[in-house]
Structure formats: C-alpha cells, structure tokens
Amino acid sequence: MYPILCEDGKVYYGLTLLTFGKGVRKARPLCRLLNAALPAGSVLTFLIGAALLFWQNSDRVPVDNYSLLLFYALVIVSMFMHEAAHLIAAVAYGYPVSEAGVIFYLKILPACLYVGHGRKKNATKGEEIQLALAGIEANLLAAGLFLLVAALWEDLSMTFFAAAVSNIFIIISNLVPAKGMEDDGEVALNCLFEVKSIYTVARKCMRSKKRRRRLIRSAGLSGIACIALFRLILFTNEKYILWAGFIIFSPMVFIMLYCNA
C-alpha cells in the first residue's frame, strides 16, 4: 500500500490488485469494438429498461422482497463495470496500462477503484474525453440492465430498481468535478477546455469580478453558462461525503419511493 497526495491535501493509499503486461495488447481489437459500442449501447439499454419498467402494468413488489445484501452487491458490481470500461477504452486507444487496484482513505476505508495507465503521445481530444467518460457510460449501461431485470424479475424488482438509481447517482457524482479528485467529469472538462485543472480555473474566476465580467463580455451566453458551471464545481467540493451518505441511507429512500409510486 502506497500513499497518494491529492491537490486538496488529503492523503489516500493505493493497493494494487492486478498488474498488466504487454500481453494486454492482444485484446485491443475486442476492446475497440466494445469501446465503440459503449456510448450508444449504454443510452439505448437505459432507455429500453426505463420504458419497459415504468410502462408496464404490474403491481409494486412488497417491501419484504427487498434484499439489502443484493443491493450492495450490485453497487459493487457497478463499480467494477465502471473501471472495466476505463480499462477497455485505454487498451482500445493504445494507452500503456499498468495496473488496477483500490484506493483507501486512512488506510481503512475503501474510497474507489482505479485503473493505472500512462499518457499516450498524440492522443486526440476525442480519445481523451471518451477515456474519461467510459466509466460513466458503463454506469448508465448498468442502470439500464438493472431496470430491465427489475421489469422482468418481479420478486426482486425493487432491489434492482434501487441499484439502477444508485448508478444514476454515481454518474452525477462522477460528472461534477471536485477539488483535487480528478474525477471523470473533471478530466473530461480539462480535455474539452484544454486546461490543467478546471477546478483551479473555476476558483480563480469566481474570486474575481473582473474575470467574470470579462468572460461575460467576451463570450455572452456561453460565458454565463461557464460561470454557472464554475459555481456548481465549487459548490460540490465535499460530494464524496454526500455519496457515502447516499449509499448508506438510500435503501430506505428507495423503499418509500418505489412502494408509493
């Protein structure tokens, strides 16, 4: 286990679970196919699952059929799918992949999974953005699959519905940048705007009235949209506390929402 110092000063610890050699290149054709199909496939699966579940006429499932253990198992599966999608995208684009593991906070609490890879020379902006968003697309795919199961498997419908909503929350959590965490949304925005840290840019802009006025004068409505995005970025610094609370208390919320729908 080795220490990782983030930009916000917090210390995390990484634990390597798998290492990858040059042999991973043999899977590149398959990874290219899966990575190309993931964006559209995830959206289509989610729309079909949502439509099938919410347009059916079956009654709601009793509360005693809810499986808390299965719910947390599905959340863990979703996390593995998230990192597997990053791995597939990295291999598909020819990034040097080195390892996969777990990041811990205070050497005890698992914070997230990760896939370690180096930089690729001459990587296009599209490749960098897709590499960052592949995990989010995998969570959308998982949400769609869970909704399909919820529609077809009545006995555990509510459990899979809760897991699907959890994936939506994970998507939102990963899309919104947080200070020093280099999440998927932050990396994608860094690539899109070609900046080192979108959080740093947001903080500097929101602290200076001159910067905000200059941005609005030069970009108009786009500048106003950027300022709104910057405010959102700064507002969600402690999103991981919210994420942990969601995972702990969400089952009770899902039970009430699902049974009263």
C-alpha positions, 0 to 999 in steps of 0.5 A: 500500500502506497500513499497518494497526495491529492491537490486538496491535501488529503492523503489516500493509499493505493493497493494494487490488485492486478498488474498488466503486461504487454500481453494486454495488447492482444485484446485491443481489437475486442476492446475497440469494438466494445469501446465503440459500442459503449456510448450508444449501447449504454443510452439505448439499454437505459432507455429500453429498461426505463420504458419497459419498467415504468410502462408496464402494468404490474403491481409494486413488489412488497417491501419484504422482497427487498434484499439489502445484501443484493443491493450492495452487491450490485453497487459493487458490481457497478463499480467494477463495470465502471473501471472495466470500461476505463480499462477497455477504452485505454487498451482500445486507444493504445494507452500503456496500462499498468495496473488496477487496484483500490484506493483507501482513505486512512488506510481503512476505508475503501474510497474507489477503484482505479485503473493505472495507465500512462499518457499516450503521445498524440492522443486526440481530444476525442480519445481523451474525453471518451477515456474519461467518460467510459466509466460513466457510460458503463454506469448508465449501461448498468442502470439500464440492465438493472431496470430491465431485470427489475421489469422482468424479475418481479420478486426482486424488482425493487432491489434492482430498481434501487441499484439502477438509481444508485448508478444514476447517482454515481454518474452525477457524482462522477460528472461534477468535478471536485477539488483535487479528485480528478474525477471523470467529469473533471478530466473530461472538462480539462480535455474539452477546455484544454486546461490543467485543472478546471477546478483551479480555473473555476476558483480563480474566476469566481474570486474575481469580478473582473474575470467574470465580467470579462468572460461575460463580455467576451463570450455572452451566453456561453460565458454565463453558462461557464460561470454557472458551471464554475459555481456548481464545481465549487459548490460540490467540493465535499460530494464524496461525503454526500455519496457515502451518505447516499449509499448508506441511507438510500435503501430506505429512500428507495423503499418509500419511493418505489412502494408509493409510486 
